[in-house]
Amino acid sequence: MSLKLTRRQVGAMALAPALLRAPSQERPNLLLILSDDHTAEFLGAYGNPAIKTPHLDRFAAEGMRLTGMFTAAPQCVPSRAAFLTGRSPVATRMGRFSAPLPADIPTLPEFLREAGYHTGICRRNFHLDGSAAGRVSGPLYRKYGLQTFHRRVDFLDVDSPPGQTVAKVEEFFDEKPAGKPFFLWVNFNDPHHPWDRNAIAETHERAKIPMPRYLPDLPGIREDLGRYYDEVARMDGEFQSVLAVLERRRLAGSTLVIFMGDNGAAIPHGKGTLYDPGLNVPCLVRWPGRVQAGSVSHALLSGEDVTPTLLEAAGLSVPREMSGRSFLKVLRGEASSIRDHVFAARLTHGNRPFKEGTTTHTFDLSRMVRSQRYKLIYNCTPHMKYSPVDSYTERGWLEMVDEHLWGRLDPVFDQAYFGRRAVLELYDLASDPAELRNLAGRPELALVERQLLVALQEKMILDWDFLPLPLAE
């Protein structure tokens, strides 16, 4: 008798632990909404006085605002892999930007579907099934059956335009069998780069935009941020249109809604980097009767924690293969924290062959560990010249480069963006929240540095990370 297991059998075995405990209470509906490239500081509810997000600000007041949510990667594909699997993108082999999620890695909607949920994904491309349009990779994905999400969910809509948001959400509900709870994942385009001009009728006044501490105050930076703000505001309206569908169908009271960004904004020090602007995303949760309205949590949370949390909310156990941890007790006000550290991985970005670019917007490999106060970044490709992901051709970055070349850029910014990159970076977030002064190697922080390195080493070992470990064996 052969003991060899098929991928489908392996996946089924991985699903089993989540189904061992039957729901002991009425199961909530689950709605996950993602904005695209959205740092937490660019939302009114997170203290930004200039940005126009009235609907999301009201939603935050109706539930819990979580300030310590960090994605598992600063890029769309690996970050979303963590959201949907409860594991790191390294552990799920999602290090290549256009990779389809391996068939033997089970996902949140599969767990829920086995437990009786009607499941769906809609609107902007969700990034986990590879690129079917690729001239070379697309046919190969089809040849080997690597695109699997049509089998993982009941309803799959891939890359509909923004004008179809309400129609697609309505279509999902029209197909849902009566009496079944649902899980729906809605993906938005905004505020992903490139940023439109005049995305909203009354655009943000550039002069009134508060300048982030990690960026120089230049006209081009203000213009880039202004267009980004406008797209956030447009997304705020799209978000409200989804909530309106819940209200019309009388589902709002029985639905746990999570709104998050998939990773940080595509600006310098943001998307594609392991600094907080690349990883710290808004996370707002509304669950009437279960989550206290107007509450705030500062617990450290990881993108890996989303699936475990929604599984537990549905009355299911969390499979032991998941490194994520449920923060349901945080949502219920029963715990103030669930973890001491969060981790993130910088992996490849975009679909360009390596020969077409040798800067960090196309390729970089690094890892991060963060506590409440300190952050350590381990750079395995420090020789790569820094340039921001996506926005490297925008006016803001080009002005920064020009100021650097003329010797006019503030020395702090000059070192941060154009100086020699170190293998290790260590930041005291209490005294340097902008992460501009690298303290690695300081004798007075030797113990802190060692503790963070040990925590990172453990994570890399448990994830079967392919990069060299930061400490000697």
C-alpha positions in Angstrom: 0.0 0.0 0.0 1.4 3.3 -1.0 1.9 6.0 1.7 2.4 8.8 -0.8 -0.2 11.6 -0.4 -1.6 13.8 -3.1 -1.6 17.6 -2.6 -5.3 17.5 -2.2 -5.0 14.9 0.6 -2.3 17.0 2.3 -4.6 20.0 2.1 -7.5 18.1 3.5 -5.4 16.9 6.5 -4.3 20.5 7.2 -8.0 21.6 7.2 -9.0 19.0 9.7 -7.8 20.6 12.9 -10.0 23.7 12.3 -13.1 21.6 12.2 -12.6 19.6 15.4 -14.7 22.0 17.5 -18.2 22.7 16.4 -19.5 26.3 16.8 -21.0 26.7 20.3 -22.9 29.9 19.3 -24.4 31.6 16.4 -21.7 32.1 13.8 -21.1 35.7 12.6 -20.9 36.7 9.0 -17.4 37.8 8.1 -16.4 40.7 5.8 -12.8 41.6 5.1 -12.2 44.8 3.2 -8.7 45.8 2.0 -7.5 49.2 0.7 -4.3 49.0 -1.4 -1.1 50.6 -0.2 -2.5 52.4 2.9 -0.3 53.4 5.8 -2.2 53.9 9.1 -1.2 57.5 9.5 -3.2 58.4 6.4 -6.6 58.1 7.9 -8.5 60.6 10.0 -9.3 58.1 12.7 -5.5 57.7 13.3 -5.0 61.3 14.0 -4.6 62.8 10.6 -6.4 66.2 10.6 -6.2 66.9 6.9 -7.3 63.8 5.1 -11.0 63.4 4.1 -12.2 60.0 5.4 -15.5 60.7 7.1 -17.0 57.2 6.5 -14.0 55.3 7.8 -13.7 57.7 10.8 -17.4 57.0 11.7 -16.8 53.3 11.2 -13.9 53.5 13.6 -16.1 55.1 16.2 -18.5 52.2 15.9 -15.9 49.6 16.7 -12.3 49.2 17.6 -9.3 51.0 16.2 -6.1 48.9 16.4 -2.9 50.9 16.1 -0.4 48.1 16.2 -1.3 46.1 13.1 1.8 45.3 11.0 1.6 43.4 7.7 3.9 40.3 7.2 5.5 42.0 4.2 5.6 45.5 2.7 4.2 44.3 -0.7 0.8 43.2 -2.0 1.4 39.5 -2.8 3.3 38.2 0.2 1.2 40.4 2.6 -2.1 39.0 1.3 -0.7 35.4 1.5 -0.2 35.9 5.2 -3.7 37.4 5.7 -5.4 34.4 4.1 -3.2 31.6 5.5 -2.2 32.6 9.0 1.4 31.9 8.1 4.3 34.0 6.9 4.9 34.5 3.1 8.2 32.8 3.5 6.6 29.7 5.1 4.0 29.6 2.3 6.6 29.9 -0.4 5.2 33.2 -1.7 8.5 35.0 -2.1 8.1 35.6 -5.9 5.7 38.5 -6.7 3.7 36.7 -9.3 3.6 33.3 -7.6 0.3 31.5 -7.2 -0.4 30.2 -3.7 0.7 26.5 -3.6 -2.2 24.1 -3.7 -1.2 22.4 -0.5 -1.5 25.6 1.6 -5.1 25.8 2.8 -6.7 29.2 3.2 -9.3 31.0 5.4 -12.2 30.6 3.0 -11.5 26.9 2.7 -11.7 26.4 6.5 -14.9 28.4 6.6 -16.4 26.7 3.6 -15.9 23.3 5.2 -17.7 24.6 8.3 -20.8 25.7 6.2 -19.9 29.3 5.2 -20.7 30.7 1.7 -17.4 32.2 0.6 -16.3 34.8 -1.9 -13.6 37.2 -3.2 -14.4 40.2 -5.4 -13.3 43.4 -7.1 -9.6 44.3 -7.5 -7.2 41.4 -8.2 -6.5 39.6 -4.9 -2.9 38.7 -6.0 -2.8 35.0 -4.9 -3.4 33.1 -8.1 -0.5 34.3 -10.2 -0.8 36.3 -13.4 -2.9 34.5 -16.0 -2.1 37.3 -18.4 1.6 36.6 -18.3 2.9 35.7 -21.8 5.2 33.0 -20.4 4.0 32.2 -16.9 0.3 32.3 -17.6 0.3 29.3 -20.0 2.6 27.4 -17.6 0.3 28.1 -14.6 -2.6 26.6 -16.7 -0.5 23.7 -17.9 0.3 22.6 -14.4 -3.0 23.6 -12.8 -1.3 26.1 -10.4 -4.3 28.5 -10.3 -6.6 27.1 -7.6 -8.9 29.8 -6.3 -11.8 28.8 -8.5 -11.8 25.7 -6.3 -11.1 27.4 -3.0 -14.2 29.7 -2.9 -17.8 29.6 -3.9 -17.8 33.0 -5.6 -14.7 34.4 -7.4 -14.5 37.8 -9.2 -11.1 38.8 -10.5 -10.2 42.4 -11.2 -13.6 44.0 -11.9 -13.3 47.9 -12.2 -14.2 50.1 -9.2 -17.5 51.0 -10.8 -18.6 47.4 -10.3 -18.0 47.2 -6.5 -21.7 47.4 -5.5 -22.8 45.1 -8.3 -20.3 42.4 -7.4 -21.1 42.5 -3.7 -24.8 42.3 -4.5 -24.1 39.4 -6.9 -22.3 37.5 -4.1 -25.3 38.0 -1.8 -27.8 37.0 -4.5 -26.0 33.7 -4.9 -25.7 33.0 -1.2 -28.0 30.2 0.0 -30.6 31.3 2.6 -29.6 30.6 6.2 -25.8 30.3 5.4 -23.3 32.6 7.1 -20.9 34.2 4.7 -17.3 35.2 4.3 -16.5 37.9 1.7 -13.2 39.5 0.9 -13.5 42.8 -1.0 -10.4 44.4 -2.5 -10.1 48.0 -3.6 -7.6 49.7 -6.0 -7.2 52.9 -4.1 -4.9 54.4 -3.1 -2.5 52.2 -5.1 0.1 54.0 -7.4 -0.2 55.6 -10.0 -2.2 58.2 -8.2 -4.9 59.9 -10.3 -5.2 63.7 -10.7 -8.5 65.1 -9.4 -9.6 61.7 -7.9 -12.2 63.7 -6.0 -14.0 66.9 -6.8 -12.6 68.9 -3.9 -8.9 67.9 -3.8 -6.8 68.3 -0.7 -4.9 71.5 -0.2 -1.3 70.6 -0.6 -0.1 73.3 1.8 -2.2 71.9 4.6 -0.9 68.4 4.4 1.1 67.5 7.5 4.5 66.4 6.5 5.6 63.0 7.7 8.8 63.1 9.9 10.6 60.7 7.6 10.2 62.9 4.5 11.8 66.3 3.5 9.3 69.1 2.9 9.6 69.6 -0.8 6.9 70.7 -3.3 7.0 67.4 -5.2 6.5 65.5 -2.0 3.5 67.6 -1.2 2.1 67.1 -4.6 2.6 63.3 -4.5 1.0 63.1 -1.0 -1.9 65.3 -2.2 -2.8 62.9 -5.0 -2.4 60.0 -2.6 -4.7 61.7 -0.1 -7.3 62.2 -2.9 -7.3 58.5 -3.7 -7.7 57.6 0.0 -10.7 59.9 0.1 -12.2 58.3 -3.0 -11.7 54.9 -1.4 -13.5 56.1 1.7 -16.6 56.5 -0.5 -16.2 53.1 -2.0 -15.9 51.6 1.5 -19.2 53.2 2.4 -20.9 51.8 -0.6 -20.1 48.2 0.6 -21.4 49.0 4.1 -24.6 50.3 2.5 -25.2 46.9 0.9 -25.0 45.3 4.3 -27.5 47.8 5.7 -29.9 47.3 2.8 -29.8 43.6 3.3 -30.1 43.9 7.1 -26.8 42.1 7.6 -24.9 44.8 9.5 -25.9 43.7 12.9 -24.7 40.1 12.4 -21.5 40.8 10.5 -17.9 41.1 11.8 -16.3 43.7 9.5 -12.5 44.2 9.3 -11.1 47.1 7.3 -7.3 47.0 6.7 -4.6 48.2 4.3 -2.7 45.4 2.5 0.7 47.2 3.1 2.0 50.8 3.4 1.9 53.7 1.0 4.2 53.7 -2.1 6.3 56.6 -0.9 9.9 56.8 0.3 10.3 54.9 3.6 7.0 53.2 2.9 5.9 50.3 0.6 8.8 47.9 -0.1 10.7 48.8 3.1 10.5 47.3 6.6 10.1 50.7 8.2 6.7 51.4 9.9 5.3 53.4 7.0 5.7 50.3 4.8 4.1 47.9 7.4 1.9 49.7 9.8 -1.6 49.7 8.3 -5.0 50.8 9.5 -7.1 48.0 11.1 -10.7 48.8 12.1 -13.0 46.2 13.4 -16.8 46.5 13.9 -18.8 43.6 15.5 -22.0 44.9 17.0 -22.6 43.6 20.5 -19.1 42.0 20.7 -16.6 44.8 20.1 -17.0 47.9 22.2 -17.8 51.0 20.1 -15.1 53.7 20.2 -12.5 51.3 21.7 -8.7 51.4 20.9 -6.0 48.8 21.2 -2.3 49.3 21.0 -1.5 45.6 20.9 1.2 44.4 18.5 -0.5 42.4 15.8 0.7 40.7 12.6 -1.0 40.1 9.3 -0.6 36.5 10.1 -3.1 36.9 12.9 -6.1 37.7 10.7 -7.0 34.2 9.7 -6.7 32.7 13.3 -8.9 35.6 14.6 -11.7 35.0 12.1 -11.5 31.2 12.6 -11.9 31.7 16.3 -14.7 34.2 15.8 -16.5 31.5 13.7 -16.1 29.0 16.5 -13.3 27.0 14.9 -10.0 26.0 16.3 -6.7 27.3 14.8 -4.5 24.7 13.1 -1.2 24.2 14.7 0.6 24.9 11.4 -0.3 28.6 11.7 2.2 30.9 13.2 -0.5 33.6 13.5 -2.3 34.2 16.8 -5.9 35.0 17.3 -6.5 38.5 18.7 -10.2 37.8 19.4 -9.6 38.4 23.1 -8.2 41.8 22.3 -11.3 42.6 20.3 -13.5 41.6 23.2 -11.5 43.6 25.7 -10.3 40.5 27.5 -6.6 41.0 26.8 -4.3 43.9 26.1 -1.7 42.0 24.1 -1.1 38.6 22.4 2.6 38.8 21.3 5.9 40.5 22.2 7.2 40.7 18.7 6.0 41.0 15.1 8.0 40.0 12.1 8.1 40.9 8.4 9.9 39.9 5.3 11.0 41.9 2.3 10.8 39.8 -0.8 11.0 40.4 -4.6 8.7 42.9 -6.1 7.0 43.2 -9.5 7.4 40.9 -12.5 10.5 42.4 -14.2 13.5 40.2 -14.8 16.4 41.0 -12.5 18.5 42.3 -15.4 16.1 45.2 -15.9 16.7 46.8 -12.5 19.3 46.6 -9.7 17.6 48.9 -7.2 15.4 48.1 -4.2 12.2 48.9 -6.0 12.6 45.7 -8.0 14.7 43.5 -5.7 15.7 43.4 -2.1 15.9 40.8 0.6 15.6 41.6 4.3 13.8 40.6 7.5 12.4 42.6 10.4 11.5 42.0 14.1 9.8 44.7 16.1 8.8 45.0 19.8 6.8 47.9 21.1 9.9 50.0 21.5 12.6 48.7 19.3 13.0 47.5 15.7 15.7 45.5 14.1 16.1 45.1 10.3 18.4 42.4 8.8 19.5 43.4 5.3 20.8 40.5 3.1 21.2 42.7 0.0 22.6 45.9 1.5 24.5 46.7 -1.7 21.3 47.3 -3.5 20.8 51.1 -4.2 17.6 52.4 -2.6 14.7 53.7 -4.6 11.0 53.6 -3.6 8.7 51.0 -5.0 6.3 52.3 -7.7 6.8 56.0 -7.1 10.5 56.2 -8.1 9.5 58.2 -11.2 7.3 60.7 -9.4 8.2 64.3 -8.8 8.8 63.9 -5.0 11.5 61.3 -5.3 13.1 63.0 -8.3 13.3 66.2 -6.3 14.9 64.3 -3.4 17.5 62.9 -5.8 18.2 66.4 -7.1 18.6 67.9 -3.7 21.0 65.1 -2.8 23.1 65.7 -5.9 23.3 69.4 -5.2 24.2 68.8 -1.5 21.1 70.6 -0.3 19.3 67.7 1.4 19.2 67.6 5.2 22.0 65.3 6.3 19.5 63.1 8.2 17.5 62.4 5.1 20.7 62.2 2.9 22.1 59.4 5.1 18.7 57.6 5.3 18.0 57.5 1.6 21.4 57.8 -0.1 23.9 56.6 2.4 25.5 53.2 2.5 23.0 50.6 3.7 24.0 48.5 6.7 23.5 44.8 7.3 21.8 45.5 10.6 19.6 48.5 11.5 18.4 49.1 15.0 15.9 51.8 16.0 14.6 53.1 19.3 11.1 53.9 18.3 10.5 55.9 21.5 13.1 58.5 20.6 13.2 58.1 16.9 9.7 57.1 15.6 10.8 58.2 12.0 13.5 55.4 12.0 16.2 57.7 10.7 19.1 57.0 13.2 20.6 53.5 13.1 21.8 52.5 16.5 23.1 49.0 15.6 26.4 48.2 17.3 25.9 50.7 20.1 27.3 49.1 23.3 24.5 50.4 25.5 22.0 48.6 23.3 23.9 45.3 22.8 21.5 43.3 25.0 18.4 44.7 23.1 20.1 44.0 19.8 20.9 40.4 20.8 17.4 39.7 22.1 15.9 40.9 18.8 18.4 38.9 16.8 17.5 35.7 18.7 13.8 36.3 18.2 14.4 36.8 14.5 16.6 33.7 14.3 13.8 31.6 15.8 11.2 33.0 13.4 13.5 32.3 10.4 14.1 28.7 11.5 10.5 27.9 12.2 9.5 29.4 8.8 12.2 27.4 6.9 13.6 30.7 5.7 16.0 30.5 2.7 18.1 33.4 3.8 21.3 33.0 5.9 20.6 33.2 9.6 21.7 36.5 11.3 23.5 34.7 14.1 26.1 31.9 14.0 24.6 28.4 14.4 
